[in-house]
Amino acid sequence: MSAQFDHVSVVKKSNVYFGGLCISHIVQFEDGTKKTLGVILPTETALTFKTSVPERMEIISGECRVIIGDNTESELFRAGQSFYVAGDSFFKIETDDVLDYVCHFEG
């Protein structure tokens, strides 16, 4: 896994969610694909994100607890791991530490 993305364009304006608990930037690749690079700050309650296309969330640093879709049990994900969320679905995520992630849009 590479530590950086080369030959990309970055949208300068940030995406800010949940009052600043999640901040990301869009990275656009030469082949037309895009990803977001983001940070989630420690949360007291789970943050709910809706998906319109399939997404793979790659955890770069930190760890988080995630409930995907209608599942009732959370799963723990740490740096170096990722989880997949189908399109037109949602996931709930919470963390006790600063979480760095890359969201890969796969649809």
C-alpha positions in Angstrom: 0.0 0.0 0.0 1.5 3.3 -1.1 1.8 6.2 1.5 0.8 8.8 -1.1 -1.2 9.4 -4.3 0.7 10.8 -7.3 -0.6 12.7 -10.4 -3.9 13.8 -8.8 -6.0 16.9 -8.5 -7.3 18.0 -5.1 -10.4 20.0 -4.5 -9.3 22.9 -2.2 -12.7 23.3 -0.4 -13.1 20.9 2.4 -16.2 18.8 3.2 -17.2 19.4 6.8 -19.7 17.1 8.5 -21.2 16.8 12.0 -20.0 20.2 13.2 -16.4 19.5 12.2 -16.1 16.0 13.6 -15.4 14.8 10.1 -13.4 16.8 7.5 -12.4 15.5 4.1 -11.0 16.6 0.7 -11.9 15.1 -2.7 -8.9 13.7 -4.7 -9.5 13.3 -8.4 -7.4 10.9 -10.5 -6.4 11.1 -14.1 -8.6 8.1 -15.0 -11.7 9.9 -13.6 -12.0 8.1 -10.3 -12.2 9.9 -7.1 -11.5 9.3 -3.4 -11.8 11.4 -0.3 -9.0 11.8 2.3 -10.4 12.5 5.7 -10.2 12.7 9.4 -12.8 11.8 12.0 -12.2 13.3 15.5 -13.2 11.4 18.6 -16.9 10.9 18.9 -19.3 10.6 21.8 -22.0 9.0 19.6 -21.8 7.2 16.3 -21.8 9.3 13.1 -24.2 8.0 10.4 -23.1 8.3 6.7 -25.3 7.4 3.8 -23.8 6.0 0.6 -25.1 6.5 -2.9 -22.4 4.3 -4.6 -20.4 1.4 -3.1 -17.6 2.7 -0.8 -14.5 1.1 0.7 -13.2 2.8 3.8 -9.5 2.3 4.3 -8.3 3.1 7.8 -4.9 4.8 7.7 -4.4 5.5 11.4 -6.5 5.0 14.5 -9.3 2.5 15.1 -13.0 2.7 14.9 -16.2 0.8 15.6 -18.6 0.4 12.6 -22.1 -0.8 12.1 -22.9 -1.4 8.4 -26.4 -1.1 7.1 -29.1 -2.9 9.2 -26.5 -5.0 11.2 -26.9 -4.8 14.9 -23.3 -5.7 16.0 -20.4 -3.3 15.5 -17.0 -4.4 14.1 -13.6 -3.0 15.1 -11.3 -1.8 12.3 -7.7 -0.7 12.8 -5.0 1.0 10.7 -4.3 -1.2 7.7 -7.8 -2.6 7.5 -10.8 -1.5 5.4 -14.5 -2.1 5.3 -17.0 -2.1 2.4 -20.4 -0.5 2.3 -22.9 -1.2 -0.5 -24.4 1.7 -2.6 -27.7 3.1 -1.3 -26.9 2.0 2.2 -25.4 3.6 5.3 -22.9 3.0 8.1 -22.4 4.2 11.6 -18.9 4.9 12.8 -17.4 6.0 16.1 -13.9 6.4 17.4 -12.1 7.3 20.6 -9.0 8.6 18.7 -8.3 10.7 15.7 -9.0 8.5 12.7 -7.4 9.0 9.3 -9.1 7.4 6.4 -9.4 7.1 2.6 -12.8 6.6 1.1 -12.6 4.7 -2.2 -15.7 5.3 -4.4 -16.2 2.1 -6.2 -19.3 2.7 -8.2 
